[in-house]
Amino acid sequence: MPVPLRRLRYVTEPLMRRLGGEIVHAFSGTIVVQLGAGLVAFLMLSLAARAMPAAEFGHLATWLSITQMGSVCALLGQEMFILRALNEYTVSNSPELARGALNFSLQIVATLPLLLAAAMFLVGHFVLKESAALMLGASLYLIANSVVGFGGHVARYAVGLLLAEGTREIFWKTLTTAALFVIVRGKATIDPAEFFLIACVALAVAITTQVTVTVRAFPQNIWKARPIKHSGAWWRASTRLWLTTVLETLNQYFDVIVIYLLLDAPAAGVYFVASRIANSFGTLLSAAHVLAIRRIPQLYFAGRIDEINRVFSSMAEIILLCVTGGILLIVFGADAILGFFGPSFAGQQWALIILVAGTALAAAGGPAPAVLLISGHEGQYPWILVANIALRMLGFAILIPIFGLMGAALAATLSLLATTLTLNVLCRRWTGIDPSIIGIFRKVRPQLASSLEADPDAERDTQRVQP
């Protein structure tokens, strides 16, 4: 075998062995679910864009962003709180506390989304002069989105990831996509209010399925337990988790509202689509986050930092492959991808490419936020998110008047790059853990050296090519 090929084998063989390992199999399965959800969302939005004029779709995108932020605010952090509480009290064999925590969360979810939806209807209809039909649809969507989001985390505990993500992200979007396909195929049109009502019917079916399966699978010892409440501690924990989830949601959706105000509705629609496509790289981070919160806490609190870094190194290898393939797909296929949404999206490929560059870099940084939250730095993480949002808003104020939509994409990418670098530096400094893809390249040379030591023929080949 020629020497360069032999040496390449000593790098690729360890990589392929790790790509066949348990960690990567679990990670890959999570990615498949997340990518499935992303694909269905892509089809749903592309059909919605074709079923209404560009200005109407931009209006829909703005209210979708508002309702998404509203549904997260209305949950008061209960989605992450209940997942953590149920697992914690199950491990400690405390079904009474688990039942108390479930009752605590259910009371919040049964109250706050209704109040916030009512407030949104009143402000939207009487202050902003939006139609009553649109605000009714958006309000119902906010409530349904809150319920399915909370129920998905309970389902993740009781049944598993497939039911949780399947009902929360895939099932209802598939039903909505099917309805939109029939409308577009029949050359009919809809308005944003009708889109929300279609989505709410689909969400109602998904919630019914989610609740039915979860109730049957939920541990009976928790159902039958006499609830014990630690309301003070739970309120404090919920508030911290709520702040983090709200800031992360603002980080994803607030841009669309700002662009709607600074530019116009069609520009907001284009940015919404481009950012959702770019955020497909976020599926890598979502998958890494899911795996991290399952595997890392026990290792971290046991002081097994080297083992955590090996886990992240294995995850980083598949992240690198996905990021590389995704960037190539977007760079060479941006026009075709945006073409699915109609002619009004043509000519915006550079805005998409710039946004993809930012989200790809964030994906390459790995699940640093999950590590910081798990390791007890949840108090510092929200400030990093606040700084990221402030930096992006400053970039919008400076760059949008000069470059328009391209300026918005550039500001978002620069702020995301700064945040990713900050999170990874702090993660390594505070925890000793490196979740980024950089860990792969640190290992290549030691692995090559050890492989050469293990293969005398390779050592002779290496000596033969020395000057």
N, C-alpha and C positions, 0 to 999 in steps of 0.2 A: 504494500500500500504506500503511495507517495507520502512523504513526510508531512506536508501541510494537511492532507486529509486525515492522517493518523492523529495528528495533534488536535484537529477539530473534533475527532471522535471523543477524545478525553474530556472535552467541554460539553458536548451534546448528550453523551450517554448518561452522566449524572443528572442532567436536566430532564431527560425523558423518564428516568427512574422516579424522580420526584413528581413529575407530572402524572404519574400513575398511582400516586399515594393517596391515602385516605383523606388527607386534608384537602387536596385539590379536587378529589371526587365530590366531597361535600360542597366545596366552594363552587364547582362547576354546576352542580344541581341547583344551587341557589341562583346562579347567574342565568340559567335556562328559564327559571320562573320569572325573574326580573325582566329578561329580554322579551319573554312572551307578553308580559304586561305592557312593555314599551311598544311592541309591535302593534298590539290592539289599540293602544292610545293613539299611535301614529295614524292608523286607518280611520279611527273615529274622528280625529281632528281634520284629516284631509277630506273626508266626506262632508263634514260640517262646513268647511271652507268652500266646497263646491255647491253646497245647498243654499248659500246666501251670498249677497254682494260683499265686496271686500270691507266696506265700512261697517256693515252689520257684523261680520265676523270679528273685526277689531273690537266692536262693542261687546260681543260675546266673550272674547278673550279677556277683556278688562274685568267683566263681572265674574268670569270663572276664577280669575286671580283673587278677586275680593272674597268670593265665597270660600275658596280654598283656605285663605288666611283666616277667615271667620270660623270655619269649622275646626281649625286647630286651636284658635283662641278659646272657643267654647268648651273644649275638652279639659281645659285647665291641667294639662299634663297627665291626664288619667290613663292614656294609652300606654305610656312607659311605666307609670306608677303601678298599674295593675299587673303588668307582666312581671315586673320585679318583685312585687309583693307576693303574688301567687307562688312564684318559684321559691322565694325566700322562706315563706311559711310552710311550704310543702317539705322542703329540705329539713327544716327545724321541727317537723311534725307538730304543727300548730294549726289545725284546721279551723279552730275558733277565730283566730286572727285572720286567716285567709278569707273566711266568710265575712268577717267584719270589714275587711278591705274591699271585698267585692261589693257589699252593700253601700259602703262609702262612695265608691266610684259610680255605681249605678244611680245614686241620688243626684250626683253632679251631672251625669250625662242625660238624665231625664229632665233637668231643669235649665241649665245654662244655654244649650243650643236653642231651645225654644225662645228664651228671653232675647238672645242675640239676634235670632232670625226676625223676631217681631220688631226689634229696634232697627234692623237693616231695612225692613219693609217700610217703616214709617219715614225714615230719613230718605230712602231712595225715592219713594213716591211723592211725599209732600215737600221735601226740601230740594232734591235733585230733579224733580219733575219727570221721573221715569214712569213708564206705564205700569198700571197695577198688575197686569198679566206677567210682565217681566219680573217684577219684584216678588210676586207670589211664587213663581217658578224658582227664582234664585234663593228665596227663603227656605222653600221645601228642600232644595238641593243642599243648602248648608246643613240643615238638620239631618238629612239622610247620610250625607258625607261624614258627619260627626259620628253617627251611630255605627256605620259600617267600619270606620276607622278604629273606634274603640273595640267593637266586636271582633275585628281581625286580630287584635292583640290577645284577647281572651281565647280565641280559637287557636292561636299559635301555642298557647300553653296547654289547652285541653286536647287538641287534635293534632296539629302540626302545621308546618309552613304552607303546604299545598292548599289546605282549606282557607288559611288566613289570607294569603296573597291572592288565591283564586277568587274568593268572593270580594275582597277589598279592591283589587286592581283589575282582574281579568274578566270575571263573569259578567258584571253589569256593563262594562265597556263593550264586551262582545255583543250583548243584547242591543245596546244603543247603536253600535256599528251596523248591525243587521237592519235595524229600523231605518237608519240613514241611507243605507245602500238601496233599500226599496224606494225611498223618496227620490234619491238622485237618479236611479234607473228609470223612474217614471217621469223624469224631467220636472219634478215639482220643486218648490222652494219652501224654506221654513225661516222663521225669525228666531232670535235668541231665546225668547220666552218659550217657544215650542221645543227648542232643543232642551231646555232645562226640564220641561215636563216629561219629555221622552226619557231623559236620563233618570228622573225621579222614579218613574215606573220600573225601569231596569234595576235601580238601586233597591226598591222595595222587594223585588224578587230575590235579589242577592242577599238582603238582610234576612228574609224569611228562611232561606236555605242555610245561612250562616248560624242563625239562632237555633234552628231545629237540630242540626248536627252537633253543635257545641253543647247544647243542653243534654243530649243523650250521652255524650262522651265525658262530661264533666265529672270529676271524682265525687262519688256519693258521700264520702265522709265529710267533705266540705259543705255540700248541700244541706246535710242533716245537722251540721254543727251549730251550736248556739253562738251567735256572733259576739266577738269582743272587739271594741274599737279603741284605737289610739289616735283619736281625731287630731289632736294638736300636732303630733309628730307627722302624721300623714298630710296635714295641710302644708306644713313646712316643706316636706319632700315634694309634694305636688307643685308648689309654687316654683321651686328651683327647676324642676323638670319642665314646667310650663314655659318659663322664661326662655330656656334653651330651645324648645320646639318652636315657639313663636318666632324667635330670631332666625332659626333655620328656614322657616317657611317664608318670612319676609325676604330672606336672602334669595329665595327662588322666584317669588311672585310679585314683589313690590315694583320691580323694574318696569313691568308692563303698564302699571298705573301711571308711573312717572312719564313714560314715553307717550302714553295717551294724552297726558296733559301738556307735555312740551312739544309734541309733534302733532299727530292726528290718529284717528281710529285705524285706518289702514296700516300705518307704521306700527302701531301697537300689535295688530294682528300678525304682521310679518315677524316682529321680534318675538312674540309669543311662540309662534311655530318654530323659529330658528333656535330659540333657547330650549324648547322641549326636545328638539332633535339633538341638540348639543348635549343635553342632560341625559341622553341615552348612555353616555359614559358614566353617569351617576349610578347606573345599575351595577357597575363594578364596585363602586363604593358601598352601595346598599347591600350587595352580597357580602362584601368584606365585613361590613358593620354587623350583619346578622351572624356571621361566623365568629367574629371577634367577641360579641357579647355572650356567645355560647361557650367559647373555649378559653378565653383569656383570663377571666377573673380568678379562677382557682389557681392557675399557674402564677399569676402576678402576686397574689397574696401569699403564695408559697415561696416566693423569691426566686422562681425559676425563669429568670429573664432571658438566659441564653436559649431556652426552649421556646419561649415566645418569639424571639427573633427568628428561629428556624421556621416556626409556623408562618410568620409573615413573609419570610423569604420564599417559601413554597407558594404562597398566595401571590406574591409579587411577580413570579414568573408568568403565571397565566394572565395577570393584569397587563404585563408588558406586551404579551402576544395580542391580547384583545385591543389594547390602545393602538398598537401599530396597525393592525388590520382595520380598525375603525377610522383612523386618520386617513389612510389610503382610500377607503371607500368614500369618505366625505370629500376629500380633495378632488378626486376624479369623477365623483357622481353628484356633486352638490346641485347642479342644474336639474338633473333628472329627479332627484329627491324632492326639491322644492316644486317641481312641475306637477307633482301629485296634488298640490293644493290649489292649482289654478294659475292662469296667466298673470294675475296681479302679484304673484310671488317671484316671477322671473326677474333676473338681474340682481338678486340679493344674495348671490352665492358667497360673496366675500364676507358679508356680515355673518353668515353661517360658519364659514371656515374659521374666522377669528374667534367666534364663540366656542367652536369645537376645540381650538387650541387651548383655550382656558380650562375647559372642563376636562380635557385629556390630561393636562398637567395636574389638575386636582386629583384625578383618578390615580395618576402615577405616584402621588404623594401618599396614597393608602389611607386607611381608616384612622388617621391620627386623632380626630375628634372622639371616636369611640374609646381609644386608649386613654385619653385624658379624662373622660367621664368615668370610666371604669376604675381608674387609679386614684380617684378622689379629688380631681382638679375641676369639678363641675362649677366651682365658684369663679374660676378664671376664664373658662371657655366662653361664656356669654359676652365678656368684654372684647374678646377677639372677634366675635361675630358683629358686635356693634361697630368696631373699628372697620371691619370689612364693608359693612353697609354704608358707613359715613364716607369711606374712601371712594366707593362706587358712585354715591350721590354727587360728590365733589367732581368726579370725572365726568358724570353726566352734565353737570352745570357748565363745565369748561368745554367739553368735546362735542356735545350734541349741537350747540349753535354753529359750530364750525363744520363738522362733518356729517351731521344728521344721524341716520340710523347706524352708519359705520362708526361714528363716534361713540354711540351707546355700546356697541359690541366691543370696541377697544377698551372703554372704561371698565366694563364688566370683566374682561379678560385680565387686565392689569391688576384689578383689585383681588381677583381670585388667585392670581399668581403670588401676590404679596401675602395673602392669607395662608396659602398652602405652605410657602416657605416658613412662615412664622410658626405654624402649627407643628411642622416637622422638627424645627430647631428646638422648640419648647418640649416636644415629646421626647426627644433624645436626651435633653438636659434634665428634665424632671423625672423621667422614668427609666432611662437607659434603653428604651425600645425604639427601634427604627422600623416603621411600618411601610416605608417607601420602597420603590423599585431599586434604589441605590444599593440595597443590601445584596442584590444579585451580583453586581459587578465586583463587589468586594470579595465574593467567593470564587470567582472564576480562576484567578491565579493560584490560590491555595489548592483548588481541586485539580488544576492541571499539574501542579507539582506532585501531589500525592498520586495521581494516576501514572505519572512518569516513573515514580519510585516503584509502583506496583508492577510495571511492565518493563522488563530488561530490554526488550527489543526497541521499545520507544526511547529508552535512555540512550541506546547505541545510535538510533537515528538522530537524536538530538545532538549527540556529540559529533556525529558525522557532518552536520551542517554548520558547526561552529567555525568561525573564521580562524 
